[in-house]
Each structure stands twice: as C-alpha cells, then as structure tokens.
Amino acid sequence: MTSSSPARGTSAAGPGSPTGASGASGTADAHPLRTMLTLLAPLFASLMSISIVNVALPAIEQSLQTTSSALQWVLSGYALAFGVILVPAGRAGDLWGRRLFFLLGTGVFGASSVLAAAAPDALVLNAARLLMGLGAGLLVPQIIGMIQRLFTGAARGRAYGLMGTVIGLGVAAGPTIGGLIIDAASTEVGWRVTFLINAPLTGVALVLALLWLPRGAAAPSSSATPEAAAQTTAETTAPAAPAARTVRAARTAGPGRRSGLRALDPIGVLLLAAAVVLVMLPFIQFRSPAGMLLGLAGLVLLGLWIGWEHRLGRRDPEAPMVDLALFAVPGYTVNTTVLALYFAGMPATWAVVAVHVQESLGHSALTAGLVTLPGAVMVMLLSSAVGRRVDRAGPRLMVVGTALAAISMLALAGAAWLLGRGDGGLWMIALPLAVNGVGQAMIIPSAQTLSMRQVPVRIAGAAGGVAQTAQRLFTALGIAVVTAVYFGVGAAQDADAGAVAAASTIALFSLAALAAAVVAARRHQAAGGLSAAA
C-alpha cells in the first residue's frame, strides 16, 4: 500500500468527515504536521507526569511527611485513574467527537496539575493525581483515533513512530527535567514546580487545538485519503470471519443509535472500574489477607464484566463498552499484549532508579535524572526511523527490542549488585538504560502500528482505549509490584539487594513481552507476512 498523509484541498466536509478543518470553513487541514504537534504536546505532558514525579518523591516525602504507602498512591493512583477512563473515553470520542474530548481531557489535566502543585497534604495531592489521570485518559484515545483516521500505510507508521518518540521522551526525560527543577529550587518549592510546568504546556495545547485540530472528529462517514476509502470499501465488501462480522456490524450500524450515557454502557464502565480498583488495592494499600480477598473479588468482577459485555454484544453489537470481537482482529490482541507487558516494567524502571540513586547511593535529584538521559536520547534518535520501517519489517524489530529490554534489565541487576559492593560508578546504571532506550524505540512504534493495522477506523478510538487501558493497568500493576519488591527486600536486607530484586522482576516482565513478540512474529510469518493496512 502506498503511503499517504491527510488529504489536501478536500472540499467541504460533513459533520463526521475526517477532513474537516479546525476552522469554520470545513475544508481539509493542509498541515498534518501541525495537527500532530497539537495532539502530541499534551501527550508529552501526561506521560512526563508518570516519570517526573519519581525524582520528586524524596522531596514530597520530606515536605508533606507522607508514608511509603502514600508515595505508591502518588505513582500508582495516576496510572490507575488513567487506565480506568480510557475505554469509555475512546468510545465517547468515536460517538460524539474526538476533538471535544481531547479539549476536555487537556483542560482537566492542566487544571488538576495546578491543584497538585498547590496541595497542602498527601490527601489533596493524591486526589489531584487521580484527576490528572482522568484528564490524561480522556485525551489519549482521541490521539490514536485521529492518527488511525488521518494516516494510512507507511505514513501511519511514521505517525506512530513520532508518537513513540514523544512517549519515550515523556517517560524517559521526566527524571532529568525533574532533577533540574528539584536542584534549582528548594525542597518545598521544587516538587510543586514539577506539577506546575504542565499548566503552560496544556495551555498552549488548548490554544493550538482550538486553532488547528480538525472539527467533526467522530467516526468518519468518508475517508481522509484514497487508501482510507479503499479500506472502508474493503471492510464493507470483503468476506469476513464471524468475529470480524461482529465488529463490522457495530461499525455499519453507526454510532448514535443508542443515545446519551446508555451508549457508553454505564454498567460495563462501573464493573470494569470496580474490578480494576479491587485488583490493585492489595498492591498499593492492603498487603494482608484482607487485601488478597479484595483482589479475588476484583477478579470475580472482571469475569462478570466480560460476561456482561458478551451478553450485550449478542443482543446488539453496538451496546457494549467493548465489543469482545475486537480481540479477534488479526494482530490486535498479541501486539497489545506485547505493549502491556513491556509497560509493566518500563515506568517502574524509572521509579526504582530515581529513588535508589538518591536515597541509597546518595546522589542529587539532578544526577538521578541525568542517569536516565541516555535512554531518552536513544528513544528520540530511533523511534521515528523504526516507525518508517514497520510496514516492511513487521514484528521483527519488536522481537529484537523486547530481547534488548530483557538483557538491559539483567545488566541493571548486575550493576546494582556491583555498586552494592563498592565497584564501578553510575555509568553502570546509565549504560543498561541506554540499551533499554534502544529496545523501547523498537517496541512501541512497532507494536502500536501492528496492533491497529486492521482495526476499522470507526472504532479506532475504542480500540485504542482498550490497548491504552491495558498499558496503563499493567503500568500501575508493575509499579506497585516492583516498588513493593524494592522496598520489601530493601527492608529485609538492604537497598542494594532491593534494587537487584526489582531489576530482576522487571526483567521477568520483559521476558514475557519477548515471548509475546515471538508469538506475534510467528503468526505474521504464518500469514505470509501480510501487511494489509487499516
């Protein structure tokens, strides 16, 4: 398939057209790069907020007199709220307009960042972090939906490569930015500025979105490019497996037949949210037999949610929050699994490194941030190039990337052990993180592009929401598990042993991601390397 970018010069677009401009004229946006800039600015801020707080944790603990459990809520609460809202937000964008929910999410994220900066105690800070997560969860699936609609073929790979660059920079550069801020300001002021910097970023993003973001960003009734038009025609006329027919039925029915909140499947939303919270509580707060019971109750609710979605889908494919037939779309589930497993370890890496370098090795917040900088540089240099090659390379780059991620974490465990004996220096931490950055640059653009390749455009927001939900939930789970291992082993032995155990735990997540990537590559090969693009 030939690559393309959003169509230029398209005449007036209808309400659902993907080519609608940001202005009143309704003409096509002739500047796809500025559209990407608008979309990715708040994405950078929302992901930076996952990692920038890592180097601020000691200052927050000193300033607000928090407990280690409260600190885990600062980390995991954001990711948890982020994950809970993604699927309904993606569905809402498909139904009622992605631009609207992008603006709403960006506004909520910016306002709650200001609240976090002004927090007088841990309770208010945690509440603000939950609101920040909700805002981020509202805007992220709209980004995926718009990329899926406006780009096809190699151009879509490049767009996801650019998105992967921003994801990597947001997560990996956060500790460096946070370290600079903490070192430049007092303990009381510095950590507050790490939240306050989101305000100008989101403010600029809101202005750019109002000026540049195309209107009518709900599911399109026409296609932005000839390739997208061909895709829509193929989806409508080609033979399909039963599961694919179910997805097509929901798409053909069109959003809006069910009105109001009923279209979001409120019972499904509540069941999934309750299940996620109950499953996470034993890792974050209640490490006791009672906590285990809460976790089991969450698994039961998760099963009930799956049953509910299946029941609704049999009656009306448009009714459930998630049409479970989505998971039968070729490549979607296995590539989404690769990303989820990788994200279980990657953000936790920055959390443990930031705390360990400061509290155990006795370095400054700035130094802790600079240690992670080589990884951020690798992501910045390689992600876009990988995105350009996904169409030709398929899952191969993803396999190599997950292998590098696992190797880098085993090397990090070895570095922590040697440093505990007084051997070597901080370069022994920076080098594995640089290797991990190379792996990340290969994993995220590849898995993101391949997972969405055959997803119908009209349900792209919901599909992106499901994938992002898996990533955010595994992020929350990974941070909770890895920090629990770090603090637990550290309390029983010493901080160096805790770092070795934490890095080894992350390596296990990376090995699981490698196994999933190998499965994806084998399926791709069995299908003859088919690169039918969505």
N, C-alpha and C positions, 0 to 999 in steps of 0.2 A: 504494500500500500504506500502510496506517495505521502510524504509529509505535507502538512499544511498548518497554517495558523488561522486565526479567526478571519472570516471573510471581510474583505474591504469593499466599501462602496455599496453594500447591500441597501436596498431601498427600505422604506418604512417597514418596521417590524410590528407584528401583532403583539398582544399582551403577553403571550408566552414565548415569544421568539427569543432565541439566544443571541440574536444580533442586535437587540435593542441597545441604543446608546444611553449614556448616563444623563444626557440632556433631554430636553423636551422634544427634540426633533424626531426621535425614534430611529435615527439612522445608525448604521453599524459603527462600532468602535474601530477606528483605523489604527489604533496603537495598542496591540496586545501586550507589549512590554510594560506599559504604564498600568494596564489592568493587573498584571502580575505583581508589580510593585505595590499597588494598593492592597491586594489580597495578602501578600506575604509580610507586610510591615507589622500588622498586629499578630500574625502567627509567630514572628520572631519574638515579640514581647511576651506572648503567652508561654512559649517554650523556654525562654530565658528565665521566666519565673520559677520553673522547675529546678533549675540548677543554681541560679544566682543566690538563692536562699541558703544553699549548702555552706558557703563560706561565711554567711552571716549568723549561722546557728550559735557559735560561741558568744557572739555579741548579744544576740537575742536572749540567750540564757542568762547572761550577766545582767542585762538591763531589766528584764521582766521577771527574773527569778523563777524560770519555768523548770519543769521536770523533764526527764528524758522522754517520758510518755507524751508530754505536751509537744516536745520537739518533733516526735514522729507524726503527730497530727498536723503540724505545720507542713511537713513533707507529704504525707500520705493523704491528708484531707483534700488538698488541692487536686491531686491526681484522681481521687475517688469521685469528687464532685464533677470534675472534667469528664470522667467516663460515664457517669450516670445520665447526663443530659444529651450526650452526643447523638444517640439513635433518634429520640423524639425530635431533636433539633434538625437533624438531617431530613427526616420525614416532613417536618413543618416547612423547611425550605423548598422541598420538592412540591409541596402543596400550594404554598402561599407566597413564595418569592424568596430567593436566596439573598438578594440584596438587603431586604428588610431585616432578616435575621442576622446577617453579617453586621449591619449597623447596630442592631440591638446588642449583640454579643460584645462588640468592640466597646460600646458605651458602658455596659455593665462591668466589663473587665477593667476599664480605666477608672471608673468611679470607686470600685472596691479596692483598687490598688492604693488610692488616696486614703481610704479608710484604714487599710493595713498599715500605711506609713504613720498614721496618727494613733494607732492602737495603744491604749494605756495599760493593757494587761493581755495575758495569753488568751483569755476567752474571746476578747474582741478580735485579736489577731487571727485566731483560728476561724472565727465566723467570717472575717474578711477574706481569708484564704479560700473558704468554701465558695463564697460569692465570686471570687476571681476564677475559680474552677468552672463555675456555672457559665460565666461570661465567655471563657475560652471555649467551652463545649458548645456554645451556641454558634460561634463563628467558624470553627474549624471545618465541619462538614460542608458548609457553604463553599469553602475554598475548593474542596475536592469536587463538588458538584459542578462548579463553574469550569474548572480545568477539564473535567470529563466532557463537558458540553462544547467548549470553545476550541479544543485541540484534538487532533487525531493522529494516528500513526507515530512517526518519529518525532513530530512536533509535540505530541503529548508526552513522550518520553523525556524530551528536553524540559518541558514544563515541570514534570515530576522531579527531574534532576535538579532544577532550580529550587523546587520546594524542599528536596532533600538537603540541599546546601543550607537553606535557611533553618531547617530543623536541626541539622548538625551544629551550625553556628550558634543557634539559640541555646541549645543544651550545653555545648562544649565551651563556648566563650563566656557563659554566665559566671563561672567561678572567677575568671580573670577580671571581668568588669566589676564583680562584687568585691574582689580583693582590692582593686584600686580604690573603690569608694570607701571601704572599711578603713584602709590605711590612711586615706586622706582626711577622714573625719573622725570625730570622737566615737567612742563605743555607743553612746546613746543616740547619736545622730546618724552614724554610718549605715546601720541596718535599716533605718527608716528610709533613707535615700534609695536603697536597693529596690524598694517597692515604689517610691515616688517617681522614679525615672520612667515608669510605664505611662504616667499621665501625659507627658508631651508626645510620646510615641503613638499612643492611641488617639490623642487629639489630632495629630497630623493625619493619621489613618482615616479618621472620620471625615475630615475635610476632603481628602483625596477620593474617598468612596463616594461622597456626595457629588463630586465633580466628574469622576471618571468611571465609576462602576456602572456597567450596563443595567438598565431597568428591566423589569419583566423577567426576573431571573428564576422563575419557577420552571417546572418541566416544560421543555420546548414543544411547540406544535410543528416546528420546522427545524431545519438543521443549519448550523452555522457554516458548514463547509460542504462541498460536493461529497467528500468522503463520509461526513456525518450523515448526509442524506442517503448515501448508499447503504450505510449501516442500518438506518431506520427501515429502508426498504427491505434489506436482507432479513432483519429481525421479524418483519411482518410476513414475508413470503416463504422463508426457508423452513424445511421440516425441522422439528424440534423434539427433544426428549420430553417426557411428561413433566419433569420438574421445570424445564425451560418454558414449557407452555404455561405453567402456572405463573411464572414471572411475567411472561408476555401478556397474560390475561389481565394482570394487575395494571400493566402499562397501558394496554389498549383501552381498558375501562376509563383511564384518565383520572387524575386527582380531582377532588372536589365533589364527587358523587355523594360522599358522606360529609356532612357539614360540621363545622365547629370542632370542639375538642374531641368529639367522637371519632374523627378521622385520625387522631393521634393514638387511639387505643389506650385510654387512660388507665384501664385495669392492667394492661400489659406493662405500662410505664411504672405503675406502683409496685407490681410484683417484681419486676427486674430491679428497681431501685432498692426495695427492701432486701432482696436476695443479696445484692452486692454489699450493702452495708453490713448485714449479719455475717457474711463470709469474711469480711475484712476486720471486724471488731476483735477477734482473737489475736490477730497480728498487731493491732495498733494499741489496744487498751486492756483487754481482759485475757491475760495469759494464765488461765486457770481452767479447771474442769467446767465451770460455768461458761467460760468463753468457748470451749470446744462444743458445748451444746448449742450455743448461738451459731457457730459456724455450720453445724449439721442442719440446724433449722434453715439457714441460708441456702444450703444445697437443696433442701426439700422445696423451698420457694422457687429456686431456679428450675427445678423439674416441673413445678406447677406452671411457671411462666412458659416453658417450652410447650407443655400440653395445651395451655390457653391459646398460644399463638397458632399451634397446629389446628385446634378446633375452629378458631376464627377463619383461618385460611381455607379450610374445607368449605365453609359456608359462603365466604366472599373473599377472594384473593386480595382485595383492596383493604380489608378490615384490619388485619394485624399490624402492630407496630413494625414487626419484621416478618416478611414473607419467608418462611424457612426454606422455600425452594431456592432462595438466593444462594444457599450454600452448595447447590448442585451446579452452579455456573462454573464452567471449566476454569481451573486455576485460582478461583477466588478464595476458597477455604484454605488451601495449603499455603498459598503465599501470604494470606492474612495471618496464618499461624506462625510463619517464619518471623514476621514483624513483631507479633505479640511476644513471642519467646525472647527475641532479641531485646525488646524494650523492658522485659522483666529484669534484665541485668544492666543495660547501658546507663540509665539515670542513676541507679543505685551505685554505680561505679564512682560517679562524681560526688555523691553524698559521702561515701566512705573515705575517699581520697581527701576531700576537703577537711573533714573532721580529724582524720588521722594525722595529716601533715601539720595541722595546727596544734591539736591537743596532745598528741603523742610525741611527735618529732620536734615540737616547739617552734615552728616557723610562723611567719605572719600570714594574714589572710591574703595579702598580695602574692606572696610566694606560693601559697596553696593554689591560687588561681593560675599563676604562670606555669605551674607543673602540668596543667591540663591544656595549655595553649598549643603544643604540637599536635594534639589530636584535632583541635578545632581547625588548624591550618590544613591538615590533610583532608578534612571534610570539605573545606572551602575550595581546595585546589582540584579535587577529583569528582565531586558529586555530579556536576553538570556534564562532565565528559562521560561518566557512566550512564547518565540518563540518555545521552545521544546514542549509546551503543546497545541499549536494552533490546531494541527491536531485532537486532542481528544476533546478539549473544544469548538472548533468552535467560534462563536461570543460572548459567554457568558462573557469571560474576557474583551472583548471590551465594553460591556454594563456596567460592573462594573467600568471600567476605566473612561468612559465618565461621569458616575454619580459622581465619586470621583473628577473629574476635575471641574464639576459644583459646587459641595459642597465647594471645596477648594477656588474657586474664590469668592463665597458668604462670606466665612470666611475671605478672604483677604479684602473684602469691609468693613466688620465689624472691622477688625484690624485697617484699615486706619481711620475709624471713631473714635475709641477709642484713637488711637495715637494723633489724632487731638485735643482731649480733655485733653491730657497730661497723659493718663492712659497707663500702660504697657510699653513694650520695643520692640526691634527689633525681639525678638523671636516670637512675634505675627505675624510677616510677614514671618519668616523662616518656621514656622510650616505649614501654608497652602501651601507654596511652596513645602514642603516635601510631603504632601498629593498629590499635583498635580504631583509630580515626580512619585509616585506610579501609578497614573492614566495614565500618559504618557507611562510608561513601559508596561502597559496592552493594550493600544490603538494601538501604532504604529506597533509593530510586528504582532499583530492580524490582523489589517485592511490591512496591506501591504501583508501579506501572503494570506489572504482570497480574496483580490481583484484580485490577479494574479493567483489564483489556477487553473482556467480553461482557461486561455489565451494561445493560441497557441505559442510555443516557437519562431517561425519565425517572429512574430510581437511583441515580448516581449519588444523590445526597444521602439517602437512607443507607445505601451500600457503604458509602464512605464513613457514615456514622457508626455502622456496625464494626468496621475494621478499626476505626479510631477508638471505639469503646474497648475493644479487645486490647489495644495497645495501652490505653490509659489504665485499665483494670490490672493488666499484668505489670504496668509500671508501679501502681500502688502496692500490689502484692509483692513485687520484687523489692521495692524499697523497704517495706515492712519486714520481710523475711531477712534481707541482707543486713539491715541495721540491727535487727534483733540478734542475728548471729554475731555481728561485730561487738555489740555491747555485752551480749551474754558471755561469749568466750573471753572477751576482754576482762569482764568482772571475775570470771573463774580462774583465768591465768594472767594474761597481760594484754595490753593494747596491740602489741605486735602479733601475738597469736590470734587476736581477733581479726586483724587485717588479713592474715593468711587465710583464715577460715572464710571471711567474707569474699575475698577474691576467688577462692575455690568454689564457693557457692555460685558466684556469677559465671564462672567457667562452666558449671553444670547447665545453667540456662543457655549459654552459648552453644554447648554441645547439642542440646535439644533442638535449638534453632538450626544447627548444621544438619541434623538428621531430617528435619522437615524440609530443608532446602534440597537435600539429596532426593527425597521423595518427589518434590516439585520438578527437579531436573529429569528424573526417570519418566514421570508422566508426560513431560514435554517431549521427550525423545520418543516415547511410545506413540504419541500423537503425530509423529513425523515432523516435530519442530514447527508445528502450525503457529503462525503469527497473525491469525485473524484478529485484527484490531477492532476494538469497540469504537 
